[in-house]
């Protein structure tokens, strides 16, 4: 049986809004550049496969650095 603690901690609204903004910016950084590259390559060359490979590749390269990007955003927003 799983027991959950009854202890509730109070979180300020400033921390919640800061977390939401950082998460939003991180999601945009992780998704918009690969999507732009994918659509750009697809519309310029008409090749769906090359656009998908480049888009996914850039997405995963950015994903590797997501912890550093997140720390950078936290330092800026704090």
Secondary structure, 3 states (H helix, E strand, C coil): CCCCCCCCCCCCHHHHHHHHHHHHHHHHHHHHHHHHHHHHHHHHHCCHHHHHHHHHHHHHHHHHCHHHHHHHHHHHHC
